[in-house]
Amino acid sequence: MATPTISLDRTDPYNPPSEHVRLRGDAPISWVELADGRRLWVLTRHEDVRTMLGDPRFSSDRRDPRHPSHMPYIGPDHRPQLIEMDPPDHTRLRRSVIGEFTVHRLAALRPRIQEITDKAIDEMLAGPPEADLVEALALPVPSTVISELLGVPYTEHGFFQDNSADFVRADTTPEEKGAAAGRLKSYIAGLVQEKEKSPGEDLLSRQLAAGADPEEVGALGFLLLVAGHETTANMISLCVATLLDKRERLSELRDDPKLTMGAVEELLRYFTIAEIGAARLATEDIEIGGVLIRAGQGVLGLTNTANRDPSVFDDPDELDFTRMARNHLAFGFGPHQCLGQNLARIELEIVLATLLRRIPTLRLAVPFEDIPFKVKGPNYGVYELKVAW
């Protein structure tokens, strides 16, 4: 029997690829070939993806060429980042930094995130009554927040936004990705050296003061800098585009702002913008859902279909802001569950509530079908979102 070929490209702004949905119903654990020739297992059900992500026998070490997310552009001196580590190194490093992302610590950032959001909206309203929301709001808010958290001067935001974009874009070559990563790593390494001499009130300085290895601090800074703004910016843009397209959902939030938290949770489930984080390599023979996965085989959990699994979520293709389904996998699951998930939630809640309150006449400036979506991975989003008021 021929190995089926599937694409990871998004073909519908709101829904997972139909072939992924078909697999979930017909062959939920399938051996497939991706468009680039890689062969691996794909998991499409919520239970199976969650099981895989929680099992330490599935490795996150991307240095192995067999790993689905292997990075051919990394050199021999590459220092693994948190998301690329397995225990015990992952356990040790995550434990050292987890205190920075507790609900209590992040709640203290709410007033500052509100200030940053209001300032961005002030600047929008001070100009013409039309703007690209990505450039005016979706990128500046999380970029400023993560810059301040890490102690990165915001004057450098253009540099790290441009290089982060080159690093994560699907159409850049391995050489271009490697070059962008190299520039970012060099910058962060220099910043860490400065903080060793003159520490500040920031995460990197606190890690160094606690005795962390400077190279590990640099790798952590690189990861948080890239992941800490790009994914949240994508979600802000997608949330706003959806609300402006589905006006009945917009009216719900305007009529009852207390629904905002539920709306954020539901939109995270609905879009599930990152698939690549659910890629693993089996380190021994493991059975999942009655299927034997052999040691050395790659596995990709299609979290998009898992988060639309009708056995877990009623009417999964419908947006329901009262659902409050915190068991979604938008932030992953298990040991590698996203460190910054609580920060992302706070940023999304504040941005959406503030935007709808302060610009009640906000509307799309182009037809929804003309919005340029990021149809190729690793993260879903929009390149530009023209709005008017």
RAQUI-V685211 format. One record per backbone hydrogen bond with DSSP energy under -0.5 kcal/mol. NH is the residue of the N-H (numbers start at 1). CO is the residue of the C=O. If there is no record, write none. Layout:
# RAQUI-V685211
NH/CO
NH/CO
This chain:
# RAQUI-V685211
4/31
6/33
10/375
12/15
20/17
21/17
22/18
23/19
24/20
25/21
26/22
27/23
30/28
30/42
32/30
32/40
33/4
34/38
35/6
37/34
40/32
41/298
42/30
43/300
44/28
49/45
50/46
51/47
52/48
53/49
54/50
55/52
56/54
58/55
59/57
59/281
62/60
64/61
67/64
70/67
71/62
72/70
74/71
78/75
80/78
84/81
85/82
89/86
90/86
92/88
93/89
94/90
95/91
96/92
97/93
97/94
98/94
100/97
101/98
102/99
106/102
107/103
108/104
108/105
109/106
110/107
113/109
114/110
115/111
116/112
117/113
118/114
119/115
120/116
121/117
122/118
123/119
124/120
125/121
126/122
127/123
127/124
130/128
131/387
133/131
133/385
136/132
137/133
138/133
139/134
141/137
142/138
143/139
144/140
145/141
146/142
147/143
148/144
149/145
150/146
151/147
152/147
153/151
156/153
157/154
160/156
161/157
162/158
163/159
164/160
165/161
166/162
167/163
168/164
169/165
172/169
177/173
178/174
179/175
180/176
181/177
182/178
183/179
184/180
185/181
186/182
187/183
188/184
189/185
190/186
191/187
192/188
193/189
194/190
195/191
196/192
197/193
198/194
202/200
203/149
206/202
207/203
208/204
209/205
210/206
211/208
212/207
217/213
218/214
219/215
220/216
221/217
222/218
223/219
224/220
225/221
226/222
227/223
228/224
229/226
230/226
231/227
233/229
234/230
235/231
236/232
237/233
238/234
239/235
240/236
241/237
242/238
243/239
244/240
245/241
246/242
247/245
249/246
250/246
251/247
252/248
253/249
254/250
255/251
256/252
259/256
260/257
263/259
264/260
265/261
266/262
267/263
268/264
269/265
270/266
271/267
272/268
275/273
275/378
276/378
278/275
279/276
280/299
281/59
282/297
283/57
286/293
288/286
288/291
291/288
293/286
293/291
294/292
296/282
297/294
299/280
300/41
301/278
302/43
302/300
303/301
305/302
306/302
307/303
308/305
309/306
310/308
312/309
313/309
316/313
318/315
320/318
323/320
326/324
328/325
332/329
336/333
337/334
338/331
341/338
344/340
345/341
346/342
347/343
348/344
349/345
350/346
351/347
352/348
353/349
354/350
355/351
356/352
357/353
358/354
359/355
362/359
363/388
365/386
366/386
370/367
371/368
373/371
374/381
375/373
380/273
383/372
384/372
387/131
388/363
389/129
